[in-house]
Amino acid sequence: MSLRAVHVLNVPSLHQVTENAALALHSSRLAQGVKDEGEVTICGYEWPKFMVMGHRGSGMNMLQSYDTRLKCIKENSILSFNSASKFPIDFVEFDVQVTKDDYPVIFHDNFIGAEDKGVFKEQRVTDITLLEFLSYGPQKEAGKVERPMLRKIKDGRIFEWKVEKDDSLCTLQEVFEKVERSKGFNIELKFDDQIVYKEEKLEHVLRVILQVVNKFAKDRPILFSSFQPDAALLMRKLQSTYPVYFLTNGGSEIYADVRRNSMEEAIKVCLRGGLHGIVSEVKAIFRNPGAVTRIKEAKLGIITYGQLNNVAEAVYMQILMGVEGVIVDLVPEIAEAVFVVAHFFSEQELELAFLVEVMPE
């Protein structure tokens, strides 16, 4: 069997990744529990060499996209998580926020929107009750009238949240109870970039989330992550059972909090706070490949997210670079591509395939 076209030179420019980027990989290995000296294992299994994680389950919804794959299944739903679990992936990734009445729910955006008397109105997820939150979208109980959801994207445009396979909104408890038990959870602790949080508020939110995790996780592999450095550091202090990773876009956006503005700062955050690794936007490590070496030397883990992870060749390159996992939207394609590499090619063979493409004639 030959490795399907691994053209390094065909990997898209970092600024030219399209919604319809062509791609092509399966991996299913799990783990659990954290050793304080920095070595991470999960549930008695060693941390897998390379992991595939489903972004918001079977991929995020891009309602403005012409790619139907990004509007197939409602993101961050039970249906999305279980659909992704049919493929040989290791984890599903999702976003957790806590409602006004202290229920951890699964939702990405800071605000949830709908039409009210012909006008678009949105509410902050953390300012509404669980019942108000669950009133949006498809309803579980027959006879209940749903509030059709609208989504406001970064450029201000508003779209009907229409997908091919819709599903109800859900709580963290439901996810633990209803999602395939063999799959791990990458739980992103979601906070608003525009809010300065006091430690007391952060601690309250994290303790509410931990109550559900401790009660329902059982032997399921868990990984916590957050863009909010203080939340990540505090979660590490509050528990030692599960690894905590710091999320960063590696400097592609600049924030008032300098800890969020570079890979170097991300490494510092992890080392000072005893975190276990970094989840980086993939462009950051392609722009600065030496960062992976520095992360490894610091005995930290490295996982990536971003649209380039929907390109098989970009994933192949990360395997060679020593990245330990990728968060992806196009789960079937990337899972298959990783499966092929993991089961039919040694690291040396994969490396040779790349060298053949880049060596001058």
Phi, psi and omega per residue, in radians:
M1 nan 2.385 3.134
S2 -1.863 2.616 3.134
L3 -1.232 2.233 -3.125
R4 -1.087 2.479 -3.056
A5 -0.369 1.833 3.094
V6 -1.870 1.412 -3.071
H7 -1.672 1.771 -3.138
V8 -1.028 -0.717 -3.080
L9 -1.199 -0.228 3.134
N10 -1.600 -0.044 3.064
V11 -1.113 2.254 -3.054
P12 -1.021 2.643 3.002
S13 -0.994 2.585 -3.106
L14 -1.033 -0.438 -3.105
H15 -1.754 0.116 -3.050
Q16 -2.207 0.528 3.109
V17 -1.378 2.076 -3.115
T18 -1.668 2.873 3.115
E19 -1.087 -0.482 -3.042
N20 -1.810 0.436 -3.097
A21 -0.924 2.259 -3.141
A22 -1.173 2.589 3.088
L23 -2.678 -2.971 3.090
A24 -2.831 nan nan
L25 nan 2.812 -2.895
H26 -2.352 2.300 3.048
S27 -2.761 2.344 -3.100
S28 -2.585 1.552 -3.137
R29 -2.458 2.388 -3.056
L30 -2.159 3.057 3.133
A31 -2.764 -3.078 3.008
Q32 -3.130 2.572 -3.122
G33 1.641 2.553 -3.076
V34 -2.151 2.278 3.050
K35 -1.656 2.328 -3.015
D36 -1.100 -0.378 -3.131
E37 -1.316 0.055 3.042
G38 1.878 -0.324 3.119
E39 -1.290 2.254 -3.095
V40 -1.861 2.202 2.958
T41 -2.288 2.734 -3.102
I42 -2.207 2.055 3.064
C43 0.944 0.761 3.036
G44 1.431 -0.160 3.076
Y45 -1.784 2.629 3.062
E46 -1.245 2.604 3.062
W47 -1.020 2.204 -3.059
P48 -1.055 2.667 -3.091
K49 -1.127 -0.695 3.118
F50 -2.546 2.295 -3.052
M51 -2.077 2.567 2.978
V52 -1.981 2.258 -3.112
M53 -2.146 2.309 3.127
G54 -1.401 2.079 -3.113
H55 -1.221 2.044 -3.070
R56 0.923 0.550 -3.125
G57 1.734 -1.873 -3.125
S58 -1.631 0.280 3.114
G59 2.056 2.639 3.129
M60 -1.253 2.726 3.056
N61 -1.578 2.159 3.004
M62 -1.980 1.601 -2.998
L63 -1.158 -0.377 3.137
Q64 -1.514 -0.068 -3.040
S65 -1.468 2.626 3.016
Y66 -1.495 -0.166 -3.133
D67 -1.404 1.917 -3.078
T68 -1.128 -0.365 3.127
R69 -1.126 -0.429 -3.133
L70 -1.606 0.083 3.069
K71 -2.322 0.492 -3.048
C72 -1.490 -0.953 -3.057
I73 -2.182 2.409 3.136
K74 -0.987 2.125 -3.129
E75 -1.101 2.719 3.051
N76 0.938 0.696 3.124
S77 -2.170 2.827 3.085
I78 -1.009 -0.729 3.126
L79 -1.066 -0.736 -3.129
S80 -1.152 -0.743 -3.136
F81 -1.141 -0.777 -3.109
N82 -1.283 -0.515 3.054
S83 -1.159 -0.745 3.095
A84 -1.129 -0.593 -3.076
S85 -1.190 -0.239 3.101
K86 -1.260 -0.255 3.137
F87 -1.798 2.752 -3.100
P88 -1.315 1.229 3.035
I89 -1.875 2.959 -3.083
D90 -1.753 -0.689 -3.071
F91 -2.378 2.734 2.793
V92 -1.929 2.468 3.138
E93 -1.839 2.426 3.089
F94 -2.679 2.909 -3.042
D95 -1.854 2.323 3.137
V96 -2.050 2.281 3.001
Q97 -2.223 2.864 -3.113
V98 -2.050 2.205 -3.107
T99 -1.222 3.003 -3.135
K100 -0.987 -0.589 -3.120
D101 -1.769 0.454 2.953
D102 1.187 0.823 2.995
Y103 -2.062 2.135 3.058
P104 -1.232 2.187 -3.124
V105 -2.174 2.837 -3.084
I106 -1.800 1.943 3.137
F107 -2.878 2.439 -3.073
H108 -1.492 -0.904 -2.989
D109 -1.262 2.664 3.087
N110 -1.206 -0.529 -3.107
F111 -2.089 2.607 3.075
I112 -2.094 2.345 -2.979
G113 -2.220 2.752 3.084
A114 -2.775 2.978 3.097
E115 -1.573 2.368 3.112
D116 -2.300 1.904 -3.114
K117 0.949 0.768 3.078
G118 1.417 0.041 -3.120
V119 -2.088 2.383 3.089
F120 -1.255 2.196 3.092
K121 -2.286 2.496 3.116
E122 -2.310 2.680 3.134
Q123 -2.214 2.527 3.056
R124 -1.237 2.257 -3.066
V125 -0.980 -0.684 -3.081
T126 -1.366 -0.078 3.129
D127 -1.806 0.061 -3.140
I128 -2.070 2.841 -3.140
T129 -1.434 2.948 3.100
L130 -1.030 -0.780 -3.126
L131 -1.085 -0.705 3.092
E132 -1.112 -0.757 3.140
F133 -1.050 -0.840 -3.081
L134 -1.256 -0.185 3.134
S135 -1.307 -0.255 3.111
Y136 -1.444 2.494 3.051
G137 1.318 -2.994 -3.114
P138 -0.961 2.481 -3.108
Q139 -1.791 2.498 -3.133
K140 -1.285 -0.596 -3.059
E141 -1.659 2.330 3.120
A142 -1.079 2.417 3.096
G143 1.668 -0.347 3.113
K144 -1.347 2.344 -3.133
V145 -1.530 2.228 -3.124
E146 -1.489 2.746 2.977
R147 -1.764 1.841 -3.119
P148 -0.967 2.272 -3.052
M149 -1.468 2.464 2.993
L150 -2.054 2.665 -3.138
R151 -2.258 2.235 3.076
K152 -1.708 2.115 -3.101
I153 -1.644 3.090 -2.974
K154 -1.007 -0.600 -3.096
D155 -1.457 0.079 3.071
G156 1.673 -0.199 3.120
R157 -1.229 2.609 -3.112
I158 -2.059 2.304 -3.110
F159 -2.203 2.560 2.927
E160 -1.154 2.373 -3.122
W161 -1.471 1.330 -3.109
K162 -1.845 2.213 3.081
V163 -2.312 2.831 -3.120
E164 -1.126 -0.725 -3.132
K165 -2.167 1.782 -3.074
D166 -1.551 2.878 3.110
D167 -2.759 2.838 -3.130
S168 -1.273 2.739 2.968
L169 -1.183 2.788 -3.033
C170 -2.538 2.885 3.102
T171 -1.752 2.902 3.090
L172 -1.107 -0.685 3.116
Q173 -1.048 -0.774 3.126
E174 -1.052 -0.690 -3.131
V175 -1.078 -0.763 3.105
F176 -1.091 -0.660 -3.050
E177 -1.399 -0.482 -2.946
K178 -1.995 -0.175 -3.102
V179 -1.673 2.458 3.134
E180 -0.664 2.156 -2.976
R181 -1.206 -0.388 -3.091
S182 -1.333 -0.189 -3.081
K183 -1.662 2.380 3.093
G184 -1.363 2.857 3.109
F185 -2.037 2.138 2.936
N186 -1.667 1.764 -3.025
I187 -1.658 1.879 3.062
E188 -1.433 2.181 3.102
L189 -1.473 1.855 -2.929
K190 -1.632 2.199 3.071
F191 -2.373 2.719 -3.092
D192 -1.384 2.208 3.134
D193 -1.080 -0.416 -3.045
Q194 -1.547 -0.031 -3.091
I195 -1.930 2.378 3.012
V196 -1.656 1.996 -3.040
Y197 -1.646 2.402 2.996
K198 -1.381 2.667 -3.101
E199 -1.021 -0.632 -3.124
E200 -1.086 -0.686 3.123
K201 -1.179 -0.819 3.121
L202 -1.020 -0.789 -3.110
E203 -1.108 -0.703 3.127
H204 -1.073 -0.839 -3.129
V205 -1.061 -0.798 -3.100
L206 -1.161 -0.656 3.112
R207 -1.151 -0.643 3.091
V208 -1.094 -0.753 3.117
I209 -1.141 -0.761 -3.123
L210 -1.103 -0.586 3.104
Q211 -1.011 -0.747 3.141
V212 -1.245 -0.769 -3.140
V213 -1.044 -0.849 -3.097
N214 -1.117 -0.545 -3.104
K215 -1.415 -0.592 -2.960
F216 -2.046 -0.191 -3.056
A217 -1.170 -0.666 -3.076
K218 0.938 -2.160 -3.096
D219 -1.756 0.303 -3.138
R220 -1.242 2.354 3.062
P221 -1.113 2.343 -3.122
I222 -2.285 2.463 3.031
L223 -2.378 2.214 3.061
F224 -1.693 2.544 3.057
S225 -2.589 2.710 3.105
S226 -2.837 2.513 2.999
F227 -1.356 -0.338 -3.109
Q228 -1.469 1.819 -3.017
P229 -1.014 -0.688 -3.129
D230 -1.182 -0.580 3.095
A231 -1.177 -0.738 3.121
A232 -1.099 -0.795 -3.126
L233 -1.122 -0.694 -3.129
L234 -1.216 -0.678 3.103
M235 -1.070 -0.620 3.092
R236 -1.124 -0.660 3.138
K237 -1.252 -0.594 -3.042
L238 -1.344 -0.355 -3.111
Q239 -2.691 2.700 3.118
S240 -2.227 0.231 -3.117
T241 -1.417 -0.672 -3.008
Y242 -2.090 2.541 3.108
P243 -1.179 2.607 3.108
V244 -2.156 2.223 3.141
Y245 -1.993 2.577 3.085
F246 -1.683 2.197 3.119
L247 -1.520 2.365 3.104
T248 -2.585 2.557 2.994
N249 -1.640 0.132 2.973
G250 1.240 0.268 3.088
G251 1.871 0.053 3.132
S252 -1.247 -0.359 2.965
E253 -2.239 2.600 -3.109
I254 -1.897 2.316 -3.103
Y255 -2.078 2.812 3.094
A256 -1.103 -0.575 3.108
D257 -1.459 1.872 -3.030
V258 -1.086 -0.359 -3.134
R259 -1.104 -0.294 -3.082
R260 -1.707 0.022 -2.893
N261 -1.748 0.019 3.117
S262 -2.872 2.846 3.066
M263 -1.143 -0.630 3.140
E264 -1.078 -0.755 3.118
E265 -1.157 -0.647 3.124
A266 -1.087 -0.728 3.101
I267 -1.080 -0.744 3.123
K268 -1.049 -0.773 3.138
V269 -1.007 -0.807 -3.102
C270 -1.120 -0.792 -3.079
L271 -1.199 -0.690 -3.130
R272 -1.238 -0.550 -3.048
G273 -1.830 0.056 3.132
G274 1.234 0.435 3.082
L275 -1.281 2.899 -2.969
H276 -1.796 -0.185 3.131
G277 3.037 -3.073 -3.073
I278 -2.180 2.413 2.926
V279 -1.907 1.938 -3.011
S280 -1.972 2.599 2.931
E281 -1.060 2.338 -2.976
V282 -1.115 -0.556 3.139
K283 -1.047 -0.560 -3.095
A284 -1.096 -0.659 -3.130
I285 -1.435 -0.431 3.049
F286 -1.291 -0.595 3.084
R287 -1.266 -0.505 -3.043
N288 -2.380 1.228 -3.069
P289 -1.022 -0.479 3.127
G290 -1.102 -0.352 3.132
A291 -1.089 -0.622 3.134
V292 -1.099 -0.727 3.101
T293 -1.078 -0.777 -3.138
R294 -1.133 -0.648 3.106
I295 -1.129 -0.756 3.129
K296 -1.133 -0.738 3.133
E297 -1.101 -0.508 3.106
A298 -1.441 0.050 -3.127
K299 1.068 0.677 3.088
L300 -1.912 2.686 3.053
G301 -1.478 2.778 3.115
I302 -2.445 2.129 3.084
I303 -2.191 2.659 3.136
T304 -2.201 2.785 3.031
Y305 -2.371 2.954 3.082
G306 2.193 2.851 -3.018
Q307 -1.152 -0.457 3.079
L308 -1.106 -0.364 3.099
N309 -1.259 -0.071 3.021
N310 -1.614 0.141 3.099
V311 -1.969 2.043 -3.028
A312 -0.993 -0.730 -3.117
E313 -1.073 -0.633 3.108
A314 -1.164 -0.596 3.094
V315 -1.234 -0.736 3.085
Y316 -0.967 -0.780 -3.121
M317 -1.071 -0.684 -3.133
Q318 -1.179 -0.603 3.067
I319 -1.021 -0.782 3.138
L320 -1.193 -0.537 -3.117
M321 -1.318 -0.290 -3.133
G322 1.752 0.139 3.038
V323 -1.117 2.526 -3.006
E324 -1.732 -0.168 3.134
G325 -3.075 2.781 3.122
V326 -2.297 2.451 3.037
I327 -1.734 2.176 -2.947
V328 -2.296 2.698 3.047
D329 -1.618 -0.692 -3.080
L330 -1.610 1.344 -2.985
V331 -1.037 -0.874 -3.084
P332 -1.039 -0.763 -3.064
E333 -1.187 -0.828 -3.083
I334 -1.265 -0.647 3.087
A335 -1.041 -0.732 3.128
E336 -1.145 -0.732 -3.113
A337 -1.106 -0.748 3.124
V338 -1.164 -0.662 3.119
F339 -1.034 -0.793 -3.123
V340 -1.047 -0.833 -3.125
V341 -1.134 -0.766 -3.061
A342 -1.172 -0.571 -3.007
H343 -1.773 -0.317 -3.035
F344 -2.145 -0.135 -3.090
F345 -2.359 2.365 3.023
S346 -1.353 2.919 3.108
E347 -1.058 -0.648 -3.128
Q348 -1.151 -0.708 3.136
E349 -1.154 -0.687 3.122
L350 -1.155 -0.744 3.128
E351 -1.086 -0.726 3.130
L352 -1.089 -0.695 3.128
A353 -1.033 -0.678 3.097
F354 -1.225 -0.744 -3.109
L355 -1.079 -0.657 3.135
V356 -1.047 -0.637 -3.086
E357 -1.321 -0.522 -3.020
V358 -1.780 -0.230 -3.136
M359 -1.240 2.370 3.104
P360 -1.204 2.619 -3.139
E361 -1.317 nan nan
